[in-house]
Amino acid sequence: MDEDYDELVSYLTPREETDSMKRYQNTTAIPCPVCENPFADLVVVTGETTSLELSEPLDICVTRTSEDRPMLFTHTG
């Protein structure tokens, strides 16, 4: 993965990892690289396909790593 991604996740708390995704929690109010507001979670899609089960309505920002992997930043409230 690229250096920006590695630096970003180094500040986040790992919460879940499967064959198709990794989820990190933002426990230190780091700003989203898309909208610059703090985000709740980062979900990185690592497989070809995956699905998300949302338990509450969320705003989502999307970008990609340099390796073209989707990154989803969730925002609550």
mmCIF file of the N, C-alpha and C atoms, coordinates in Angstrom:
data_MODEL
# 
_entry.id   MODEL 
# 
loop_
_atom_site.group_PDB 
_atom_site.id 
_atom_site.type_symbol 
_atom_site.label_atom_id 
_atom_site.label_alt_id 
_atom_site.label_comp_id 
_atom_site.label_asym_id 
_atom_site.label_entity_id 
_atom_site.label_seq_id 
_atom_site.pdbx_PDB_ins_code 
_atom_site.Cartn_x 
_atom_site.Cartn_y 
_atom_site.Cartn_z 
_atom_site.occupancy 
_atom_site.B_iso_or_equiv 
_atom_site.pdbx_formal_charge 
_atom_site.auth_seq_id 
_atom_site.auth_comp_id 
_atom_site.auth_asym_id 
_atom_site.auth_atom_id 
_atom_site.pdbx_PDB_model_num 
ATOM 1   N N  . MET A 1 1  ? 0.839   -1.191  0.000  1.00 0.00 ? 1  MET A N  1 
ATOM 2   C CA . MET A 1 1  ? 0.000   0.000   0.000  1.00 0.00 ? 1  MET A CA 1 
ATOM 3   C C  . MET A 1 1  ? 0.875   1.242   0.000  1.00 0.00 ? 1  MET A C  1 
ATOM 4   N N  . ASP A 1 2  ? 0.265   2.353   -0.263 1.00 0.00 ? 2  ASP A N  1 
ATOM 5   C CA . ASP A 1 2  ? 1.051   3.573   -0.369 1.00 0.00 ? 2  ASP A CA 1 
ATOM 6   C C  . ASP A 1 2  ? 1.346   4.196   0.988  1.00 0.00 ? 2  ASP A C  1 
ATOM 7   N N  . GLU A 1 3  ? 2.301   5.117   1.012  1.00 0.00 ? 3  GLU A N  1 
ATOM 8   C CA . GLU A 1 3  ? 2.751   5.730   2.267  1.00 0.00 ? 3  GLU A CA 1 
ATOM 9   C C  . GLU A 1 3  ? 1.646   6.518   2.955  1.00 0.00 ? 3  GLU A C  1 
ATOM 10  N N  . ASP A 1 4  ? 0.806   7.251   2.193  1.00 0.00 ? 4  ASP A N  1 
ATOM 11  C CA . ASP A 1 4  ? -0.288  8.017   2.797  1.00 0.00 ? 4  ASP A CA 1 
ATOM 12  C C  . ASP A 1 4  ? -1.270  7.096   3.508  1.00 0.00 ? 4  ASP A C  1 
ATOM 13  N N  . TYR A 1 5  ? -1.584  5.966   2.872  1.00 0.00 ? 5  TYR A N  1 
ATOM 14  C CA . TYR A 1 5  ? -2.490  4.989   3.485  1.00 0.00 ? 5  TYR A CA 1 
ATOM 15  C C  . TYR A 1 5  ? -1.865  4.423   4.759  1.00 0.00 ? 5  TYR A C  1 
ATOM 16  N N  . ASP A 1 6  ? -0.605  4.015   4.678  1.00 0.00 ? 6  ASP A N  1 
ATOM 17  C CA . ASP A 1 6  ? 0.076   3.445   5.843  1.00 0.00 ? 6  ASP A CA 1 
ATOM 18  C C  . ASP A 1 6  ? 0.103   4.437   7.002  1.00 0.00 ? 6  ASP A C  1 
ATOM 19  N N  . GLU A 1 7  ? 0.372   5.702   6.698  1.00 0.00 ? 7  GLU A N  1 
ATOM 20  C CA . GLU A 1 7  ? 0.396   6.710   7.749  1.00 0.00 ? 7  GLU A CA 1 
ATOM 21  C C  . GLU A 1 7  ? -1.001  6.905   8.355  1.00 0.00 ? 7  GLU A C  1 
ATOM 22  N N  . LEU A 1 8  ? -2.019  6.960   7.508  1.00 0.00 ? 8  LEU A N  1 
ATOM 23  C CA . LEU A 1 8  ? -3.386  7.138   7.998  1.00 0.00 ? 8  LEU A CA 1 
ATOM 24  C C  . LEU A 1 8  ? -3.786  6.008   8.941  1.00 0.00 ? 8  LEU A C  1 
ATOM 25  N N  . VAL A 1 9  ? -3.631  4.769   8.513  1.00 0.00 ? 9  VAL A N  1 
ATOM 26  C CA . VAL A 1 9  ? -4.074  3.654   9.352  1.00 0.00 ? 9  VAL A CA 1 
ATOM 27  C C  . VAL A 1 9  ? -3.225  3.489   10.609 1.00 0.00 ? 9  VAL A C  1 
ATOM 28  N N  . SER A 1 10 ? -2.021  4.038   10.617 1.00 0.00 ? 10 SER A N  1 
ATOM 29  C CA . SER A 1 10 ? -1.202  3.950   11.828 1.00 0.00 ? 10 SER A CA 1 
ATOM 30  C C  . SER A 1 10 ? -1.826  4.731   12.983 1.00 0.00 ? 10 SER A C  1 
ATOM 31  N N  . TYR A 1 11 ? -2.706  5.700   12.684 1.00 0.00 ? 11 TYR A N  1 
ATOM 32  C CA . TYR A 1 11 ? -3.376  6.485   13.714 1.00 0.00 ? 11 TYR A CA 1 
ATOM 33  C C  . TYR A 1 11 ? -4.747  5.910   14.094 1.00 0.00 ? 11 TYR A C  1 
ATOM 34  N N  . LEU A 1 12 ? -5.191  4.866   13.400 1.00 0.00 ? 12 LEU A N  1 
ATOM 35  C CA . LEU A 1 12 ? -6.523  4.301   13.615 1.00 0.00 ? 12 LEU A CA 1 
ATOM 36  C C  . LEU A 1 12 ? -6.438  2.999   14.408 1.00 0.00 ? 12 LEU A C  1 
ATOM 37  N N  . THR A 1 13 ? -7.577  2.604   14.993 1.00 0.00 ? 13 THR A N  1 
ATOM 38  C CA . THR A 1 13 ? -7.654  1.376   15.775 1.00 0.00 ? 13 THR A CA 1 
ATOM 39  C C  . THR A 1 13 ? -8.257  0.267   14.916 1.00 0.00 ? 13 THR A C  1 
ATOM 40  N N  . PRO A 1 14 ? -7.515  -0.820  14.657 1.00 0.00 ? 14 PRO A N  1 
ATOM 41  C CA . PRO A 1 14 ? -8.079  -1.929  13.874 1.00 0.00 ? 14 PRO A CA 1 
ATOM 42  C C  . PRO A 1 14 ? -9.270  -2.538  14.612 1.00 0.00 ? 14 PRO A C  1 
ATOM 43  N N  . ARG A 1 15 ? -10.369 -2.804  13.884 1.00 0.00 ? 15 ARG A N  1 
ATOM 44  C CA . ARG A 1 15 ? -11.562 -3.371  14.504 1.00 0.00 ? 15 ARG A CA 1 
ATOM 45  C C  . ARG A 1 15 ? -11.996 -4.694  13.896 1.00 0.00 ? 15 ARG A C  1 
ATOM 46  N N  . GLU A 1 16 ? -11.804 -4.873  12.583 1.00 0.00 ? 16 GLU A N  1 
ATOM 47  C CA . GLU A 1 16 ? -12.292 -6.090  11.939 1.00 0.00 ? 16 GLU A CA 1 
ATOM 48  C C  . GLU A 1 16 ? -11.510 -6.321  10.654 1.00 0.00 ? 16 GLU A C  1 
ATOM 49  N N  . GLU A 1 17 ? -11.237 -7.592  10.356 1.00 0.00 ? 17 GLU A N  1 
ATOM 50  C CA . GLU A 1 17 ? -10.578 -7.926  9.100  1.00 0.00 ? 17 GLU A CA 1 
ATOM 51  C C  . GLU A 1 17 ? -11.141 -9.234  8.578  1.00 0.00 ? 17 GLU A C  1 
ATOM 52  N N  . THR A 1 18 ? -11.555 -9.241  7.313  1.00 0.00 ? 18 THR A N  1 
ATOM 53  C CA . THR A 1 18 ? -12.028 -10.448 6.645  1.00 0.00 ? 18 THR A CA 1 
ATOM 54  C C  . THR A 1 18 ? -11.221 -10.613 5.361  1.00 0.00 ? 18 THR A C  1 
ATOM 55  N N  . ASP A 1 19 ? -11.571 -11.615 4.574  1.00 0.00 ? 19 ASP A N  1 
ATOM 56  C CA . ASP A 1 19 ? -10.883 -11.823 3.300  1.00 0.00 ? 19 ASP A CA 1 
ATOM 57  C C  . ASP A 1 19 ? -11.155 -10.694 2.315  1.00 0.00 ? 19 ASP A C  1 
ATOM 58  N N  . SER A 1 20 ? -12.238 -9.937  2.520  1.00 0.00 ? 20 SER A N  1 
ATOM 59  C CA . SER A 1 20 ? -12.617 -8.928  1.533  1.00 0.00 ? 20 SER A CA 1 
ATOM 60  C C  . SER A 1 20 ? -12.572 -7.488  2.024  1.00 0.00 ? 20 SER A C  1 
ATOM 61  N N  . MET A 1 21 ? -12.302 -7.277  3.325  1.00 0.00 ? 21 MET A N  1 
ATOM 62  C CA . MET A 1 21 ? -12.245 -5.896  3.818  1.00 0.00 ? 21 MET A CA 1 
ATOM 63  C C  . MET A 1 21 ? -11.515 -5.805  5.145  1.00 0.00 ? 21 MET A C  1 
ATOM 64  N N  . LYS A 1 22 ? -11.083 -4.554  5.444  1.00 0.00 ? 22 LYS A N  1 
ATOM 65  C CA . LYS A 1 22 ? -10.489 -4.224  6.746  1.00 0.00 ? 22 LYS A CA 1 
ATOM 66  C C  . LYS A 1 22 ? -11.237 -3.008  7.269  1.00 0.00 ? 22 LYS A C  1 
ATOM 67  N N  . ARG A 1 23 ? -11.560 -3.019  8.564  1.00 0.00 ? 23 ARG A N  1 
ATOM 68  C CA . ARG A 1 23 ? -12.259 -1.875  9.168  1.00 0.00 ? 23 ARG A CA 1 
ATOM 69  C C  . ARG A 1 23 ? -11.437 -1.334  10.317 1.00 0.00 ? 23 ARG A C  1 
ATOM 70  N N  . TYR A 1 24 ? -11.290 -0.003  10.327 1.00 0.00 ? 24 TYR A N  1 
ATOM 71  C CA . TYR A 1 24 ? -10.547 0.699   11.369 1.00 0.00 ? 24 TYR A CA 1 
ATOM 72  C C  . TYR A 1 24 ? -11.450 1.751   11.988 1.00 0.00 ? 24 TYR A C  1 
ATOM 73  N N  . GLN A 1 25 ? -11.325 1.971   13.296 1.00 0.00 ? 25 GLN A N  1 
ATOM 74  C CA . GLN A 1 25 ? -12.081 3.005   13.995 1.00 0.00 ? 25 GLN A CA 1 
ATOM 75  C C  . GLN A 1 25 ? -11.191 4.220   14.225 1.00 0.00 ? 25 GLN A C  1 
ATOM 76  N N  . ASN A 1 26 ? -11.768 5.389   14.002 1.00 0.00 ? 26 ASN A N  1 
ATOM 77  C CA . ASN A 1 26 ? -11.057 6.648   14.199 1.00 0.00 ? 26 ASN A CA 1 
ATOM 78  C C  . ASN A 1 26 ? -11.312 7.107   15.636 1.00 0.00 ? 26 ASN A C  1 
ATOM 79  N N  . THR A 1 27 ? -10.420 6.773   16.543 1.00 0.00 ? 27 THR A N  1 
ATOM 80  C CA . THR A 1 27 ? -10.600 7.109   17.960 1.00 0.00 ? 27 THR A CA 1 
ATOM 81  C C  . THR A 1 27 ? -9.923  8.421   18.342 1.00 0.00 ? 27 THR A C  1 
ATOM 82  N N  . THR A 1 28 ? -9.275  9.075   17.372 1.00 0.00 ? 28 THR A N  1 
ATOM 83  C CA . THR A 1 28 ? -8.546  10.309  17.681 1.00 0.00 ? 28 THR A CA 1 
ATOM 84  C C  . THR A 1 28 ? -9.012  11.504  16.853 1.00 0.00 ? 28 THR A C  1 
ATOM 85  N N  . ALA A 1 29 ? -10.186 11.407  16.216 1.00 0.00 ? 29 ALA A N  1 
ATOM 86  C CA . ALA A 1 29 ? -10.804 12.506  15.457 1.00 0.00 ? 29 ALA A CA 1 
ATOM 87  C C  . ALA A 1 29 ? -9.940  13.021  14.304 1.00 0.00 ? 29 ALA A C  1 
ATOM 88  N N  . ILE A 1 30 ? -9.292  12.100  13.601 1.00 0.00 ? 30 ILE A N  1 
ATOM 89  C CA . ILE A 1 30 ? -8.519  12.471  12.412 1.00 0.00 ? 30 ILE A CA 1 
ATOM 90  C C  . ILE A 1 30 ? -9.495  12.936  11.336 1.00 0.00 ? 30 ILE A C  1 
ATOM 91  N N  . PRO A 1 31 ? -9.158  13.989  10.587 1.00 0.00 ? 31 PRO A N  1 
ATOM 92  C CA . PRO A 1 31 ? -10.067 14.457  9.545  1.00 0.00 ? 31 PRO A CA 1 
ATOM 93  C C  . PRO A 1 31 ? -10.091 13.527  8.332  1.00 0.00 ? 31 PRO A C  1 
ATOM 94  N N  . CYS A 1 32 ? -11.234 13.438  7.711  1.00 0.00 ? 32 CYS A N  1 
ATOM 95  C CA . CYS A 1 32 ? -11.425 12.671  6.486  1.00 0.00 ? 32 CYS A CA 1 
ATOM 96  C C  . CYS A 1 32 ? -10.636 13.340  5.357  1.00 0.00 ? 32 CYS A C  1 
ATOM 97  N N  . PRO A 1 33 ? -9.895  12.574  4.562  1.00 0.00 ? 33 PRO A N  1 
ATOM 98  C CA . PRO A 1 33 ? -9.135  13.183  3.471  1.00 0.00 ? 33 PRO A CA 1 
ATOM 99  C C  . PRO A 1 33 ? -10.018 13.704  2.335  1.00 0.00 ? 33 PRO A C  1 
ATOM 100 N N  . VAL A 1 34 ? -11.299 13.347  2.342  1.00 0.00 ? 34 VAL A N  1 
ATOM 101 C CA . VAL A 1 34 ? -12.216 13.797  1.293  1.00 0.00 ? 34 VAL A CA 1 
ATOM 102 C C  . VAL A 1 34 ? -12.902 15.097  1.689  1.00 0.00 ? 34 VAL A C  1 
ATOM 103 N N  . CYS A 1 35 ? -13.557 15.114  2.882  1.00 0.00 ? 35 CYS A N  1 
ATOM 104 C CA . CYS A 1 35 ? -14.351 16.285  3.284  1.00 0.00 ? 35 CYS A CA 1 
ATOM 105 C C  . CYS A 1 35 ? -13.720 17.084  4.418  1.00 0.00 ? 35 CYS A C  1 
ATOM 106 N N  . GLU A 1 36 ? -12.661 16.564  5.022  1.00 0.00 ? 36 GLU A N  1 
ATOM 107 C CA . GLU A 1 36 ? -11.916 17.207  6.106  1.00 0.00 ? 36 GLU A CA 1 
ATOM 108 C C  . GLU A 1 36 ? -12.648 17.274  7.444  1.00 0.00 ? 36 GLU A C  1 
ATOM 109 N N  . ASN A 1 37 ? -13.783 16.586  7.576  1.00 0.00 ? 37 ASN A N  1 
ATOM 110 C CA . ASN A 1 37 ? -14.466 16.442  8.863  1.00 0.00 ? 37 ASN A CA 1 
ATOM 111 C C  . ASN A 1 37 ? -14.019 15.132  9.498  1.00 0.00 ? 37 ASN A C  1 
ATOM 112 N N  . PRO A 1 38 ? -14.017 15.058  10.838 1.00 0.00 ? 38 PRO A N  1 
ATOM 113 C CA . PRO A 1 38 ? -13.650 13.780  11.472 1.00 0.00 ? 38 PRO A CA 1 
ATOM 114 C C  . PRO A 1 38 ? -14.587 12.658  11.001 1.00 0.00 ? 38 PRO A C  1 
ATOM 115 N N  . PHE A 1 39 ? -14.045 11.463  10.841 1.00 0.00 ? 39 PHE A N  1 
ATOM 116 C CA . PHE A 1 39 ? -14.850 10.326  10.418 1.00 0.00 ? 39 PHE A CA 1 
ATOM 117 C C  . PHE A 1 39 ? -14.902 9.296   11.529 1.00 0.00 ? 39 PHE A C  1 
ATOM 118 N N  . ALA A 1 40 ? -15.877 8.387   11.471 1.00 0.00 ? 40 ALA A N  1 
ATOM 119 C CA . ALA A 1 40 ? -16.043 7.357   12.497 1.00 0.00 ? 40 ALA A CA 1 
ATOM 120 C C  . ALA A 1 40 ? -15.200 6.126   12.196 1.00 0.00 ? 40 ALA A C  1 
ATOM 121 N N  . ASP A 1 41 ? -15.345 5.591   10.983 1.00 0.00 ? 41 ASP A N  1 
ATOM 122 C CA . ASP A 1 41 ? -14.655 4.366   10.595 1.00 0.00 ? 41 ASP A CA 1 
ATOM 123 C C  . ASP A 1 41 ? -14.086 4.497   9.196  1.00 0.00 ? 41 ASP A C  1 
ATOM 124 N N  . LEU A 1 42 ? -13.044 3.733   8.934  1.00 0.00 ? 42 LEU A N  1 
ATOM 125 C CA . LEU A 1 42 ? -12.495 3.572   7.590  1.00 0.00 ? 42 LEU A CA 1 
ATOM 126 C C  . LEU A 1 42 ? -12.674 2.109   7.218  1.00 0.00 ? 42 LEU A C  1 
ATOM 127 N N  . VAL A 1 43 ? -13.294 1.855   6.067  1.00 0.00 ? 43 VAL A N  1 
ATOM 128 C CA . VAL A 1 43 ? -13.433 0.504   5.539  1.00 0.00 ? 43 VAL A CA 1 
ATOM 129 C C  . VAL A 1 43 ? -12.634 0.451   4.241  1.00 0.00 ? 43 VAL A C  1 
ATOM 130 N N  . VAL A 1 44 ? -11.690 -0.475  4.170  1.00 0.00 ? 44 VAL A N  1 
ATOM 131 C CA . VAL A 1 44 ? -10.869 -0.653  2.978  1.00 0.00 ? 44 VAL A CA 1 
ATOM 132 C C  . VAL A 1 44 ? -11.271 -1.979  2.337  1.00 0.00 ? 44 VAL A C  1 
ATOM 133 N N  . VAL A 1 45 ? -11.711 -1.908  1.083  1.00 0.00 ? 45 VAL A N  1 
ATOM 134 C CA . VAL A 1 45 ? -12.097 -3.115  0.360  1.00 0.00 ? 45 VAL A CA 1 
ATOM 135 C C  . VAL A 1 45 ? -10.835 -3.763  -0.183 1.00 0.00 ? 45 VAL A C  1 
ATOM 136 N N  . THR A 1 46 ? -10.560 -4.999  0.249  1.00 0.00 ? 46 THR A N  1 
ATOM 137 C CA . THR A 1 46 ? -9.344  -5.696  -0.158 1.00 0.00 ? 46 THR A CA 1 
ATOM 138 C C  . THR A 1 46 ? -9.625  -6.839  -1.128 1.00 0.00 ? 46 THR A C  1 
ATOM 139 N N  . GLY A 1 47 ? -10.865 -7.273  -1.219 1.00 0.00 ? 47 GLY A N  1 
ATOM 140 C CA . GLY A 1 47 ? -11.230 -8.352  -2.133 1.00 0.00 ? 47 GLY A CA 1 
ATOM 141 C C  . GLY A 1 47 ? -11.907 -7.805  -3.373 1.00 0.00 ? 47 GLY A C  1 
ATOM 142 N N  . GLU A 1 48 ? -12.299 -8.696  -4.253 1.00 0.00 ? 48 GLU A N  1 
ATOM 143 C CA . GLU A 1 48 ? -12.989 -8.297  -5.473 1.00 0.00 ? 48 GLU A CA 1 
ATOM 144 C C  . GLU A 1 48 ? -14.366 -7.712  -5.177 1.00 0.00 ? 48 GLU A C  1 
ATOM 145 N N  . THR A 1 49 ? -15.079 -8.314  -4.234 1.00 0.00 ? 49 THR A N  1 
ATOM 146 C CA . THR A 1 49 ? -16.416 -7.837  -3.875 1.00 0.00 ? 49 THR A CA 1 
ATOM 147 C C  . THR A 1 49 ? -16.601 -7.944  -2.365 1.00 0.00 ? 49 THR A C  1 
ATOM 148 N N  . THR A 1 50 ? -17.496 -7.137  -1.848 1.00 0.00 ? 50 THR A N  1 
ATOM 149 C CA . THR A 1 50 ? -17.889 -7.221  -0.446 1.00 0.00 ? 50 THR A CA 1 
ATOM 150 C C  . THR A 1 50 ? -19.207 -6.495  -0.292 1.00 0.00 ? 50 THR A C  1 
ATOM 151 N N  . SER A 1 51 ? -19.892 -6.704  0.810  1.00 0.00 ? 51 SER A N  1 
ATOM 152 C CA . SER A 1 51 ? -21.122 -5.976  1.085  1.00 0.00 ? 51 SER A CA 1 
ATOM 153 C C  . SER A 1 51 ? -21.023 -5.396  2.490  1.00 0.00 ? 51 SER A C  1 
ATOM 154 N N  . LEU A 1 52 ? -21.731 -4.302  2.695  1.00 0.00 ? 52 LEU A N  1 
ATOM 155 C CA . LEU A 1 52 ? -21.747 -3.648  3.996  1.00 0.00 ? 52 LEU A CA 1 
ATOM 156 C C  . LEU A 1 52 ? -23.140 -3.748  4.583  1.00 0.00 ? 52 LEU A C  1 
ATOM 157 N N  . GLU A 1 53 ? -23.230 -4.103  5.843  1.00 0.00 ? 53 GLU A N  1 
ATOM 158 C CA . GLU A 1 53 ? -24.498 -4.126  6.545  1.00 0.00 ? 53 GLU A CA 1 
ATOM 159 C C  . GLU A 1 53 ? -24.507 -2.940  7.490  1.00 0.00 ? 53 GLU A C  1 
ATOM 160 N N  . LEU A 1 54 ? -25.314 -1.930  7.166  1.00 0.00 ? 54 LEU A N  1 
ATOM 161 C CA . LEU A 1 54 ? -25.356 -0.707  7.952  1.00 0.00 ? 54 LEU A CA 1 
ATOM 162 C C  . LEU A 1 54 ? -26.452 -0.797  9.003  1.00 0.00 ? 54 LEU A C  1 
ATOM 163 N N  . SER A 1 55 ? -26.084 -0.550  10.246 1.00 0.00 ? 55 SER A N  1 
ATOM 164 C CA . SER A 1 55 ? -27.059 -0.610  11.335 1.00 0.00 ? 55 SER A CA 1 
ATOM 165 C C  . SER A 1 55 ? -27.711 0.743   11.580 1.00 0.00 ? 55 SER A C  1 
ATOM 166 N N  . GLU A 1 56 ? -27.178 1.798   10.931 1.00 0.00 ? 56 GLU A N  1 
ATOM 167 C CA . GLU A 1 56 ? -27.728 3.140   11.079 1.00 0.00 ? 56 GLU A CA 1 
ATOM 168 C C  . GLU A 1 56 ? -27.407 3.930   9.816  1.00 0.00 ? 56 GLU A C  1 
ATOM 169 N N  . PRO A 1 57 ? -28.189 4.978   9.543  1.00 0.00 ? 57 PRO A N  1 
ATOM 170 C CA . PRO A 1 57 ? -27.877 5.802   8.372  1.00 0.00 ? 57 PRO A CA 1 
ATOM 171 C C  . PRO A 1 57 ? -26.528 6.508   8.555  1.00 0.00 ? 57 PRO A C  1 
ATOM 172 N N  . LEU A 1 58 ? -25.702 6.482   7.520  1.00 0.00 ? 58 LEU A N  1 
ATOM 173 C CA . LEU A 1 58 ? -24.373 7.087   7.583  1.00 0.00 ? 58 LEU A CA 1 
ATOM 174 C C  . LEU A 1 58 ? -24.115 7.919   6.334  1.00 0.00 ? 58 LEU A C  1 
ATOM 175 N N  . ASP A 1 59 ? -23.355 8.986   6.495  1.00 0.00 ? 59 ASP A N  1 
ATOM 176 C CA . ASP A 1 59 ? -22.792 9.684   5.353  1.00 0.00 ? 59 ASP A CA 1 
ATOM 177 C C  . ASP A 1 59 ? -21.482 8.974   5.043  1.00 0.00 ? 59 ASP A C  1 
ATOM 178 N N  . ILE A 1 60 ? -21.190 8.784   3.776  1.00 0.00 ? 60 ILE A N  1 
ATOM 179 C CA . ILE A 1 60 ? -19.986 8.062   3.387  1.00 0.00 ? 60 ILE A CA 1 
ATOM 180 C C  . ILE A 1 60 ? -19.207 8.861   2.349  1.00 0.00 ? 60 ILE A C  1 
ATOM 181 N N  . CYS A 1 61 ? -17.912 9.033   2.577  1.00 0.00 ? 61 CYS A N  1 
ATOM 182 C CA . CYS A 1 61 ? -16.989 9.604   1.602  1.00 0.00 ? 61 CYS A CA 1 
ATOM 183 C C  . CYS A 1 61 ? -16.177 8.444   1.026  1.00 0.00 ? 61 CYS A C  1 
ATOM 184 N N  . VAL A 1 62 ? -15.849 8.528   -0.255 1.00 0.00 ? 62 VAL A N  1 
ATOM 185 C CA . VAL A 1 62 ? -15.134 7.434   -0.918 1.00 0.00 ? 62 VAL A CA 1 
ATOM 186 C C  . VAL A 1 62 ? -13.926 7.977   -1.662 1.00 0.00 ? 62 VAL A C  1 
ATOM 187 N N  . THR A 1 63 ? -12.809 7.261   -1.539 1.00 0.00 ? 63 THR A N  1 
ATOM 188 C CA . THR A 1 63 ? -11.604 7.543   -2.327 1.00 0.00 ? 63 THR A CA 1 
ATOM 189 C C  . THR A 1 63 ? -10.927 6.210   -2.572 1.00 0.00 ? 63 THR A C  1 
ATOM 190 N N  . ARG A 1 64 ? -9.750  6.237   -3.175 1.00 0.00 ? 64 ARG A N  1 
ATOM 191 C CA . ARG A 1 64 ? -9.029  5.003   -3.475 1.00 0.00 ? 64 ARG A CA 1 
ATOM 192 C C  . ARG A 1 64 ? -7.580  5.122   -3.022 1.00 0.00 ? 64 ARG A C  1 
ATOM 193 N N  . THR A 1 65 ? -6.971  3.977   -2.713 1.00 0.00 ? 65 THR A N  1 
ATOM 194 C CA . THR A 1 65 ? -5.535  3.934   -2.435 1.00 0.00 ? 65 THR A CA 1 
ATOM 195 C C  . THR A 1 65 ? -4.793  4.014   -3.766 1.00 0.00 ? 65 THR A C  1 
ATOM 196 N N  . SER A 1 66 ? -3.494  4.167   -3.717 1.00 0.00 ? 66 SER A N  1 
ATOM 197 C CA . SER A 1 66 ? -2.712  4.182   -4.959 1.00 0.00 ? 66 SER A CA 1 
ATOM 198 C C  . SER A 1 66 ? -2.776  2.839   -5.675 1.00 0.00 ? 66 SER A C  1 
ATOM 199 N N  . GLU A 1 67 ? -3.127  1.782   -4.947 1.00 0.00 ? 67 GLU A N  1 
ATOM 200 C CA . GLU A 1 67 ? -3.302  0.458   -5.555 1.00 0.00 ? 67 GLU A CA 1 
ATOM 201 C C  . GLU A 1 67 ? -4.721  0.257   -6.055 1.00 0.00 ? 67 GLU A C  1 
ATOM 202 N N  . ASP A 1 68 ? -5.508  1.351   -6.097 1.00 0.00 ? 68 ASP A N  1 
ATOM 203 C CA . ASP A 1 68 ? -6.870  1.360   -6.631 1.00 0.00 ? 68 ASP A CA 1 
ATOM 204 C C  . ASP A 1 68 ? -7.861  0.571   -5.778 1.00 0.00 ? 68 ASP A C  1 
ATOM 205 N N  . ARG A 1 69 ? -7.601  0.463   -4.480 1.00 0.00 ? 69 ARG A N  1 
ATOM 206 C CA . ARG A 1 69 ? -8.546  -0.195  -3.573 1.00 0.00 ? 69 ARG A CA 1 
ATOM 207 C C  . ARG A 1 69 ? -9.485  0.855   -2.997 1.00 0.00 ? 69 ARG A C  1 
ATOM 208 N N  . PRO A 1 70 ? -10.799 0.623   -3.034 1.00 0.00 ? 70 PRO A N  1 
ATOM 209 C CA . PRO A 1 70 ? -11.746 1.591   -2.482 1.00 0.00 ? 70 PRO A CA 1 
ATOM 210 C C  . PRO A 1 70 ? -11.573 1.771   -0.971 1.00 0.00 ? 70 PRO A C  1 
ATOM 211 N N  . MET A 1 71 ? -11.663 3.006   -0.531 1.00 0.00 ? 71 MET A N  1 
ATOM 212 C CA . MET A 1 71 ? -11.660 3.325   0.896  1.00 0.00 ? 71 MET A CA 1 
ATOM 213 C C  . MET A 1 71 ? -12.926 4.113   1.178  1.00 0.00 ? 71 MET A C  1 
ATOM 214 N N  . LEU A 1 72 ? -13.703 3.661   2.167  1.00 0.00 ? 72 LEU A N  1 
ATOM 215 C CA . LEU A 1 72 ? -14.945 4.304   2.547  1.00 0.00 ? 72 LEU A CA 1 
ATOM 216 C C  . LEU A 1 72 ? -14.783 4.894   3.949  1.00 0.00 ? 72 LEU A C  1 
ATOM 217 N N  . PHE A 1 73 ? -15.070 6.184   4.072  1.00 0.00 ? 73 PHE A N  1 
ATOM 218 C CA . PHE A 1 73 ? -14.992 6.872   5.347  1.00 0.00 ? 73 PHE A CA 1 
ATOM 219 C C  . PHE A 1 73 ? -16.418 7.140   5.809  1.00 0.00 ? 73 PHE A C  1 
ATOM 220 N N  . THR A 1 74 ? -16.803 6.571   6.967  1.00 0.00 ? 74 THR A N  1 
ATOM 221 C CA . THR A 1 74 ? -18.177 6.745   7.449  1.00 0.00 ? 74 THR A CA 1 
ATOM 222 C C  . THR A 1 74 ? -18.244 7.909   8.429  1.00 0.00 ? 74 THR A C  1 
ATOM 223 N N  . HIS A 1 75 ? -19.353 8.641   8.333  1.00 0.00 ? 75 HIS A N  1 
ATOM 224 C CA . HIS A 1 75 ? -19.609 9.779   9.215  1.00 0.00 ? 75 HIS A CA 1 
ATOM 225 C C  . HIS A 1 75 ? -20.982 9.582   9.852  1.00 0.00 ? 75 HIS A C  1 
ATOM 226 N N  . THR A 1 76 ? -21.060 9.706   11.161 1.00 0.00 ? 76 THR A N  1 
ATOM 227 C CA . THR A 1 76 ? -22.336 9.610   11.853 1.00 0.00 ? 76 THR A CA 1 
ATOM 228 C C  . THR A 1 76 ? -22.865 10.995  12.149 1.00 0.00 ? 76 THR A C  1 
ATOM 229 N N  . GLY A 1 77 ? -24.177 11.086  12.230 1.00 0.00 ? 77 GLY A N  1 
ATOM 230 C CA . GLY A 1 77 ? -24.827 12.331  12.608 1.00 0.00 ? 77 GLY A CA 1 
ATOM 231 C C  . GLY A 1 77 ? -24.454 13.461  11.831 1.00 0.00 ? 77 GLY A C  1 
# 
